[in-house]
Amino acid sequence: MAKKLFVGGLAYSITSSQLKDIFSKIGKVISCDVIKDRDTDRSKGFGFVEMENDKEADEAIEKLNDTELEGRKVIVNVAKPREERPRGWGPRREERPRGGDRR
């Protein structure tokens, strides 16, 4: 079964293909994605790598966690499931505080 890994502390210059190349030396990579800011298209300094099986993922954690990559110490561990967050900018309309008399 595939295991998804979180990779943090990446240099902003690292691309998804470079990250895939690094992890491919350890095992088969199913997917690899460096997360980018949607407005600036710049890396946020972290990404996710999905390895084909748990053994290879555990080996990647062991070999790459706390190592230096392009001058930065990277963190590699098992990714936590994404938390569901409400969409939008703030509280729903009915939950907004009301102030003053609006006529």
N, CA, C and O of each residue as an XYZ file, in Angstrom:
412
protein
N       0.837     -1.182      0.000
C       0.000      0.000      0.000
C       0.887      1.253      0.000
O       1.949      1.277      0.622
N       0.436      2.270     -0.697
C       1.200      3.517     -0.811
C       1.157      4.302      0.496
O       0.170      4.267      1.231
N       2.239      5.002      0.760
C       2.322      5.845      1.963
C       2.739      7.239      1.527
O       3.685      7.404      0.756
N       2.020      8.246      2.030
C       2.309      9.630      1.681
C       3.205     10.241      2.745
O       2.964     10.095      3.943
N       4.251     10.933      2.281
C       5.217     11.554      3.172
C       5.149     13.074      3.068
O       4.919     13.629      1.993
N       5.351     13.733      4.203
C       5.476     15.182      4.251
C       6.964     15.502      4.215
O       7.752     14.892      4.937
N       7.346     16.457      3.374
C       8.741     16.889      3.286
C       8.753     18.395      3.540
O       8.246     19.171      2.730
N       9.335     18.803      4.669
C       9.349     20.209      5.052
C      10.760     20.768      5.092
O      11.740     20.023      5.096
N      10.849     22.078      5.122
C      12.144     22.751      5.186
C      12.869     22.788      3.860
O      14.090     22.939      3.822
N      12.127     22.651      2.767
C      12.746     22.643      1.441
C      13.221     24.033      1.044
O      12.614     25.039      1.411
N      14.301     24.076      0.300
C      14.743     25.328     -0.303
C      13.664     25.743     -1.312
O      13.063     24.892     -1.968
N      13.429     27.031     -1.430
C      12.370     27.505     -2.321
C      12.666     27.223     -3.793
O      11.774     27.319     -4.636
N      13.901     26.882     -4.101
C      14.276     26.615     -5.483
C      14.006     25.163     -5.899
O      14.075     24.846     -7.086
N      13.704     24.290     -4.955
C      13.461     22.871     -5.263
C      12.144     22.721     -6.022
O      11.120     23.282     -5.633
N      12.188     21.955     -7.109
C      10.983     21.700     -7.905
C      10.457     20.298     -7.603
O      11.135     19.487     -6.972
N       9.255     20.034     -8.057
C       8.663     18.709     -7.865
C       9.495     17.624     -8.543
O       9.664     16.537     -7.992
N      10.013     17.912     -9.727
C      10.807     16.903    -10.429
C      12.130     16.625     -9.719
O      12.590     15.483     -9.700
N      12.748     17.655     -9.133
C      13.979     17.444     -8.373
C      13.702     16.608     -7.127
O      14.485     15.723     -6.781
N      12.592     16.890     -6.458
C      12.224     16.132     -5.261
C      11.937     14.668     -5.630
O      12.323     13.746     -4.911
N      11.264     14.479     -6.748
C      10.978     13.115     -7.210
C      12.280     12.367     -7.492
O      12.404     11.196     -7.134
N      13.238     13.016     -8.121
C      14.527     12.380     -8.406
C      15.227     11.927     -7.130
O      15.803     10.840     -7.087
N      15.178     12.752     -6.102
C      15.827     12.423     -4.827
C      15.186     11.188     -4.201
O      15.889     10.280     -3.757
N      13.855     11.150     -4.164
C      13.151     10.028     -3.544
C      13.172      8.782     -4.418
O      13.059      7.671     -3.901
N      13.313      8.941     -5.724
C      13.357      7.797     -6.641
C      14.605      6.948     -6.434
O      14.621      5.770     -6.791
N      15.643      7.535     -5.863
C      16.862      6.773     -5.579
C      16.624      5.744     -4.473
O      17.387      4.787     -4.337
N      15.574      5.941     -3.689
C      15.266      5.040     -2.582
C      14.192      4.028     -2.968
O      14.254      2.870     -2.557
N      13.217      4.456     -3.748
C      12.133      3.559     -4.138
C      11.242      4.201     -5.185
O      11.501      5.311     -5.651
N      10.187      3.482     -5.545
C       9.276      3.960     -6.582
C       8.364      5.061     -6.033
O       7.685      4.886     -5.021
N       8.371      6.186     -6.727
C       7.548      7.336     -6.345
C       6.283      7.331     -7.195
O       6.353      7.305     -8.423
N       5.137      7.356     -6.540
C       3.852      7.387     -7.243
C       3.500      8.818     -7.621
O       3.088      9.095     -8.747
N       3.670      9.726     -6.655
C       3.394     11.137     -6.930
C       4.302     12.006     -6.079
O       4.785     11.591     -5.026
N       4.522     13.219     -6.559
C       5.394     14.150     -5.864
C       4.914     15.555     -6.186
O       4.693     15.896     -7.348
N       4.754     16.374     -5.141
C       4.227     17.709     -5.369
C       4.826     18.699     -4.371
O       4.641     18.559     -3.162
N       5.539     19.691     -4.878
C       6.003     20.796     -4.048
C       4.860     21.809     -4.040
O       4.376     22.221     -5.094
N       4.437     22.203     -2.848
C       3.288     23.099     -2.717
C       3.716     24.542     -3.004
O       4.726     25.032     -2.500
N       2.895     25.203     -3.844
C       3.205     26.580     -4.255
C       2.095     27.525     -3.825
O       0.935     27.129     -3.702
N       2.464     28.769     -3.601
C       1.507     29.820     -3.306
C       0.699     30.087     -4.573
O       1.270     30.267     -5.648
N      -0.614     30.113     -4.452
C      -1.442     30.255     -5.656
C      -1.344     31.640     -6.281
O      -1.573     31.787     -7.481
N      -1.010     32.654     -5.498
C      -0.919     34.011     -6.041
C       0.426     34.287     -6.708
O       0.482     34.896     -7.776
N       1.518     33.834     -6.069
C       2.852     34.154     -6.578
C       3.503     32.999     -7.338
O       4.503     33.200     -8.026
N       2.952     31.805     -7.223
C       3.490     30.596     -7.850
C       4.889     30.245     -7.320
O       5.638     29.521     -7.974
N       5.233     30.758     -6.137
C       6.505     30.419     -5.484
C       6.291     29.263     -4.526
O       5.212     29.109     -3.953
N       7.317     28.456     -4.356
C       7.262     27.338     -3.426
C       6.994     27.841     -2.011
O       7.448     28.919     -1.626
N       6.255     27.050     -1.248
C       6.011     27.367      0.156
C       7.034     26.678      1.058
O       6.989     26.838      2.277
N       7.958     25.913      0.468
C       9.012     25.284      1.248
C       8.654     23.917      1.798
O       9.352     23.395      2.668
N       7.568     23.330      1.297
C       7.225     21.971      1.704
C       6.508     21.263      0.571
O       6.053     21.886     -0.388
N       6.419     19.959      0.701
C       5.756     19.184     -0.334
C       5.360     17.814      0.177
O       5.540     17.497      1.352
N       4.818     17.005     -0.720
C       4.368     15.663     -0.388
C       4.883     14.690     -1.432
O       4.895     14.982     -2.628
N       5.308     13.529     -0.955
C       5.783     12.471     -1.836
C       5.034     11.204     -1.467
O       4.964     10.843     -0.292
N       4.479     10.532     -2.455
C       3.787      9.273     -2.219
C       4.647      8.139     -2.757
O       4.939      8.071     -3.951
N       5.046      7.247     -1.849
C       5.893      6.112     -2.209
C       5.009      4.887     -2.442
O       3.919      4.778     -1.880
N       5.498      3.962     -3.283
C       4.698      2.809     -3.675
C       4.342      1.898     -2.497
O       3.220      1.398     -2.416
N       5.296      1.683     -1.584
C       4.977      0.816     -0.455
C       5.559      1.356      0.846
O       6.419      2.238      0.844
N       5.077      0.814      1.943
C       5.463      1.292      3.268
C       6.945      1.093      3.555
O       7.568      1.932      4.205
N       7.510     -0.002      3.078
C       8.925     -0.285      3.335
C       9.810      0.812      2.726
O      10.722      1.318      3.381
N       9.533      1.168      1.483
C      10.311      2.212      0.808
C      10.086      3.576      1.472
O      11.016      4.373      1.593
N       8.860      3.833      1.894
C       8.562      5.107      2.563
C       9.327      5.197      3.884
O       9.907      6.236      4.199
N       9.326      4.114      4.651
C      10.055      4.100      5.921
C      11.553      4.273      5.697
O      12.233      4.934      6.482
N      12.061      3.678      4.624
C      13.482      3.817      4.285
C      13.808      5.269      3.900
O      14.861      5.794      4.260
N      12.896      5.903      3.170
C      13.088      7.307      2.776
C      13.119      8.203      4.010
O      13.934      9.122      4.092
N      12.241      7.939      4.962
C      12.233      8.725      6.203
C      13.562      8.550      6.922
O      14.176      9.522      7.363
N      13.997      7.301      7.035
C      15.241      7.003      7.746
C      16.462      7.662      7.093
O      17.329      8.197      7.783
N      16.521      7.617      5.760
C      17.691      8.132      5.043
C      17.679      9.646      4.835
O      18.741     10.267      4.795
N      16.496     10.248      4.701
C      16.437     11.657      4.309
C      16.038     12.623      5.421
O      16.341     13.813      5.333
N      15.366     12.139      6.463
C      14.968     13.031      7.546
C      16.200     13.602      8.243
O      17.157     12.880      8.524
N      16.165     14.886      8.513
C      17.260     15.592      9.196
C      18.551     15.647      8.371
O      19.640     15.750      8.934
N      18.432     15.579      7.051
C      19.604     15.726      6.190
C      19.560     17.107      5.544
O      18.538     17.793      5.582
N      20.672     17.496      4.957
C      20.753     18.801      4.322
C      20.530     18.663      2.822
O      21.098     17.786      2.172
N      19.697     19.542      2.289
C      19.398     19.554      0.865
C      19.434     20.999      0.403
O      18.622     21.815      0.839
N      20.371     21.318     -0.478
C      20.579     22.679     -0.974
C      20.707     23.682      0.180
O      20.116     24.761      0.150
N      21.484     23.307      1.188
C      21.778     24.211      2.287
C      20.722     24.313      3.369
O      20.861     25.117      4.291
N      19.664     23.512      3.279
C      18.603     23.551      4.290
C      18.375     22.158      4.856
O      18.423     21.163      4.133
N      18.128     22.102      6.157
C      17.834     20.830      6.813
C      16.369     20.484      6.558
O      15.471     21.259      6.886
N      16.140     19.308      5.968
C      14.778     18.909      5.633
C      14.218     17.944      6.674
O      14.948     17.212      7.343
N      12.910     17.976      6.781
C      12.172     17.085      7.660
C      11.340     16.172      6.776
O      10.637     16.642      5.881
N      11.417     14.871      7.021
C      10.624     13.905      6.270
C       9.911     13.020      7.281
O      10.548     12.379      8.116
N       8.585     12.989      7.201
C       7.806     12.093      8.050
C       6.494     11.733      7.364
O       6.183     12.238      6.286
N       5.734     10.855      8.002
C       4.465     10.425      7.429
C       3.493     11.602      7.470
O       3.345     12.268      8.494
N       2.837     11.842      6.344
C       1.882     12.956      6.254
C       0.631     12.625      7.052
O       0.151     11.492      7.042
N       0.116     13.630      7.739
C      -1.130     13.476      8.486
C      -2.289     13.754      7.538
O      -2.150     14.538      6.599
N      -3.428     13.120      7.778
C      -4.586     13.401      6.913
C      -4.979     14.865      6.997
O      -4.887     15.491      8.054
N      -5.413     15.392      5.881
C      -5.799     16.800      5.816
C      -7.078     17.025      6.621
O      -8.044     16.272      6.498
N      -7.065     18.065      7.438
C      -8.241     18.400      8.235
C      -9.258     19.132      7.369
O      -8.902     19.957      6.526
N     -10.510     18.819      7.589
C     -11.568     19.540      6.886
C     -11.712     20.921      7.504
O     -11.863     21.059      8.718
N     -11.664     21.932      6.664
C     -11.827     23.304      7.128
C     -12.986     23.930      6.379
O     -13.206     23.634      5.204
N     -13.724     24.790      7.052
C     -14.812     25.464      6.339
C     -14.264     26.370      5.244
O     -13.208     26.982      5.402
N     -14.976     26.446      4.157
C     -14.571     27.306      3.042
C     -15.006     28.733      3.330
O     -15.978     28.952      4.053
N     -14.308     29.687      2.781
C     -14.716     31.084      2.919
C     -13.769     31.874      3.782
O     -12.759     31.360      4.262
N     -14.105     33.119      3.972
C     -13.226     34.054      4.654
C     -13.484     34.177      6.142
O     -12.602     34.627      6.873
N     -14.614     33.809      6.600
C     -14.898     34.006      8.014
C     -16.177     33.308      8.414
O     -16.630     32.387      7.734
N     -16.762     33.746      9.519
C     -17.985     33.097      9.983
C     -19.113     33.255      8.970
O     -19.143     34.201      8.183
N     -20.020     32.318      9.013
C     -21.177     32.412      8.128
C     -21.986     33.654      8.479
O     -21.911     34.167      9.596
N     -22.745     34.116      7.524
C     -23.503     35.359      7.699
C     -24.325     35.359      8.992
O     -24.353     36.361      9.707
N     -24.993     34.244      9.293
C     -25.845     34.208     10.482
C     -25.033     34.192     11.781
O     -25.586     34.416     12.858
N     -23.713     33.927     11.686
C     -22.867     33.899     12.872
C     -22.105     35.209     13.081
O     -21.438     35.372     14.103
N     -22.192     36.130     12.145
C     -21.474     37.397     12.265
C     -22.104     38.265     13.350
O     -23.327     38.315     13.484
N     -21.265     38.944     14.116
C     -21.833     39.834     15.131
C     -22.540     41.011     14.459
O     -22.113     41.514     13.420
N     -23.593     41.413     15.066
C     -24.340     42.556     14.525
C     -24.088     43.750     15.420
O     -24.135     43.644     16.646
N     -23.826     44.855     14.816
C     -23.591     46.041     15.612
C     -24.334     47.225     15.067
O     -24.423     47.412     13.853
N     -24.871     48.029     15.962
C     -25.533     49.261     15.534
C     -26.874     49.028     14.897
O     -27.272     47.892     14.641
N     -27.550     50.088     14.649
C     -28.847     50.046     14.027
C     -28.673     50.245     12.528
O     -28.159     51.277     12.097
N     -29.077     49.315     11.765
C     -28.932     49.428     10.304
C     -30.292     49.686      9.678
O     -31.185     48.840      9.718
N     -30.428     50.845      9.112
C     -31.716     51.174      8.489
C     -31.560     51.343      7.027
O     -32.535     51.623      6.331
